[in-house]
Structures are given as C-alpha cells and as structure tokens.
Amino acid sequence: MNIFKQILPTKPHFKGAIKWCRVTFLSPLHSSPTTSVEVHSLEQEVVIALGSNVGDRLHNFNNALRLMKKFGIQITRHGCLYETKPAYITDQPFFLNSAVRGVTKLGPNELLAVLKQIEKDMGRTGGIRYGPRPIDLDILFYGKFKINSDVLTVPHERIWERPFVMAPLLDLLGLAIESDVEANWHSFSKQTGGLFELWDKLGGDSMVGRDGLRRVLPVGKHLWDWSERTHVMGVLNLTPDSFSDGGKFLSVDAAVSQVRLMVSEGADIIDIGAQSTRPNASWISAEEELDRLIPVLEAVLEIPEMEGTLLSVDTFHSEVAQEAVKRGVHLVNDVSGGHLDSKMLKVAADLGVPYVAMHMRGSPSTMQSDENIQYEDVCVQVASELYLRVRYAELSGVPAWRIIIDPGIGFSKKTEHNLDILMGLPTIRREIAKKSLAVSHVPILIGPSRKRFLGDVCNRPDATERDPATVAAITAGILGGANIVRVHNVRDNFDAARLCDALLKHRKIMS
C-alpha cells in the first residue's frame, strides 16, 4: 500500500482559504516523492463525524447538514443516529452522534476551515476539550489520502478507540466493499479485517442498546429506541372501499370512537389513511383525500387519550403529507416509497419527520399484474428494490436515521411471496447490509393484517374472519425481526407482540 504525505499550510483559515492542496505520494520503498497532484481538481469522497450535546441536538445536526451543503459538501449517505454517554469528561449531558459520507471539491484545509466556521456560526466556542458543545464536526477520512500536519490528521487519530464514532462510520459502508476508496478506509485501520474487525474488538453490535450506546430514531419530541419492544400501529381507514373496513369510519364521530378504542387496547401509533390502496383501487386526487382526512385528523388531535400516541398519515401524495404534518402528524407512511409522486421525497426531507418507504411495483391499480408479480427470489429482489427507493430518499435529503422500511406484504406479491417475506425478514436485512449497514439497521414495519393471502391459506374469504391468521402472521414477523406491526385488531395483536417480545428477551438472556 502506498504511503501518502499531505503538505498543508500550518494555520487553517476560512476567508481566502487555499484553492488547492499539493499532495505528495511517497513510495513505500523510497523516501523521495514519486507523484504530485492538486486535489482541488477532483471531487473527493469524505467522511465527517457529527456530535452534539448542547441545546436541541437534532436541530443542531440538521442545521450543520444544511450548512455543509451550502459550502459545497454534497451528502450522499447518512449513518444511523446514536445517543451516547459522554466519554473522557463524563459529567455532561448525553451526546447525539452520527456520521455522513459525501463528496466535495474542497481541499483538506479548506474543508477543515469550513467545518470550523460552521461550528463557530452555530455557537461553539473554544471551551473544554471533550466538553459540552452544540456541534462537533470531525474529518474522519478524505478520499484515499493519509494526512499529517500541524493542524489536521486524517484518518482521525482517535477513531479506533471510540464506539460512538465507529458505529456510525460503519453504517456508511456495506458488507460488500464496492470502491477503492472504501478499501483504503479499511486499510487505514491497520487490522487484517479492516474496520469490521476493529469494531468487533470494541464489542461490535452487542454494544448497541446498552453501555450508553443507543441507536435511535427521532419522532415527535422523543428519541425512539425501537429495539426495546415491538410497536403496534392501529389502522384507521377513512375510505368507502377498503378491503377490510371500508365505509365504517367515514364520519368524524365513528373515526374518533375507533381511535379511542385502539389507543385503549395498546396502539402506539394510529395510521390514518384516506386513499384506498387495495388491489385495483381507483385513485382520488390529493384535494379529495384531504377533504376526507383533515376533519378527522383535527378531531383526533383534540382527544386527551392521544397524549403519548403517535400519528401517521398513510398517503403517497406529497401535498397530503405536507398538510398532515403541518397539523401535527408525526410520520409519513408512503406505500410507493416516493414512486407515485415525484415531489414526495423532497417534501419528506423538508418535513423532517420519519418516512416509511414501502416496496411496491407499479401502482395499486397495476401492482397485481402478471408483470409485477414475477420474482426469482422475492426476498433478495424486494431488498434490492427497496434499498434503491431508500437511496433516492437519502439523496433527496431524508437521512437514514429517519427511515423505516416496509417489504410490502400484499403489494405486488402472490401468496407464496408473502409467506416467503414473513419468514425471510432476516434475509432482507442481510441483503440490504451488503449495500448499506445503516439501512439494514432501520426499523422494519410489516402489515399482513387481514390480507387476502391469509384468506387463501385459511379458507377465510371474509376479511373480518382473518384475525386469528393475522396474529399468527404478526408472530412470525416479530420473531423474524419486525419492529412495527400494522393491524386492524389492536387488542389481540398487542398481546401477541408482548409475548413475542418476552420470548426474544428470554432468548437473549439465555444466550
């Protein structure tokens, strides 16, 4: 491997920063320079770590990302979000930590100067080293280069001892190393197995969820650790033609009564939908969808029982998502993963709420066509296609720490495909992990409730008679790794979820 020596000015500055940096490549066998290039002429891949423990930590992250983009750093990947106990100086608030991967034409010192200026603009003063700060931005990697100067060391010299840095750093990679830059990042670790081996030596994934390292998803005013238990999402359809309960909750009073019932039975999230997505359903406009949705939504938000319960809007219209979130909805649940409305992903990015990306081919009216239900390996292909939707979302500005994925049970799937998915959630995670560890870690939502394939298997043509089969499907999904279950019958599935959680906890203790 070549050794790289970076020649830099001794003092970084923001205004009038250098327009290029000369990099001298040294042969491992000779001390004399062999090649010299000006790195400003090429876009470089960089990794930047983020940390915050003062003020609104998530707002600080979002503001830092906005400023990075403004100053010429295009973010391409986001790690997960971690809440971590402080290191070195422990008498201070918990941190939020993550990392991002991006591209920039800024030279190393220019990049350093930009990041320091962002820290200053966001209120960071000199303070105590390792002490509280509204934002901390560190360059972990800069292209393939190893940099040593009075002001900058890359790779960052303390990566290898910090789990709160290593966890989001690895999130930016996939298990399949796909570029020379990624290979170089591994080689810098000085371990035969690269960064993955280093992570394992620190304790690996077994550290996440304990020892002050929680993987979290920001929702409402809270940081949600979805690994603690399964969360139950209750379905409220405001449609005349939904396959299970169409027409039952069209009035505001009926809808509010159903919400009260689901909350009393243990629902953590209420998912309100005013557009039918059953097979062969006809679309309605965003305006008509809002006419159905808004009166119920406003009434539900006034219910005292909703305190502590999340609200989700089930829509593929960006305009509906925008209006619902404006009124207090916490999540956007899009059955198309941004495919049916070209504005949805940008809107989801701007809204700043969790985004559920579901797998579906075609639209509700075409999803069950012969063309859309052909698979060679449904779990592998669903993982691949779902990952692409998430990548589009991420490149539109939706960070991985706000993504929830749904394999789309019942959507462009035959009965055998749905069964394969219920049993194959670990395969879906593993396949996604080849491309992105961050996306493989996000919550999985499943929605088999009362669907036709359950009726086919159990000979129950009436959807309302499929609740026992739904409980069985939910149980299989949770034991396979589902984190959120979307159901019509909250009471029975809440009990199933609690039993599954107890079984998983017992298995973890016994192992």
Protein Blocks (a to p, Z undefined) as FASTA:
>chain_A
ZZddddddfbdcfehpafbdcdddddfkbcbdfbdcdfklpccddddddddfehjfklmm
mmmmmmmmmnopacfbdcdddddddehilcbcdddddddddddfbdfklmmmmmmmmmmm
nopafkjghiacfbdcddfbgcjbdcddfkbccddfklmmmmklmmmmmmmpcfbdcbfk
lmmmmmmnopaklmmlmmmmnnpjmlgopahiacdddehjbccdfklpccddddddfbfk
bfklgoklmpmklmmmmmmmmmmnopabdcddfbdcbehiacddfklmmmmmmmmmmmmm
mpmklgopacddddfbfklmmmmmmnopabdcdfknommpmklmmmmmmnopacddddde
hjfklmmgmklmccfblmlmmmmmmmmmmmmmmmnopafklcccdehgoiapafklmmmm
mmmmmmmmmmmmmmomklmmpccdddfehpaklmmmnopablklmmmmmmmmmmmmmmno
pabdcdfblmlmmmmmmmmmmmmmmmmmmZZ
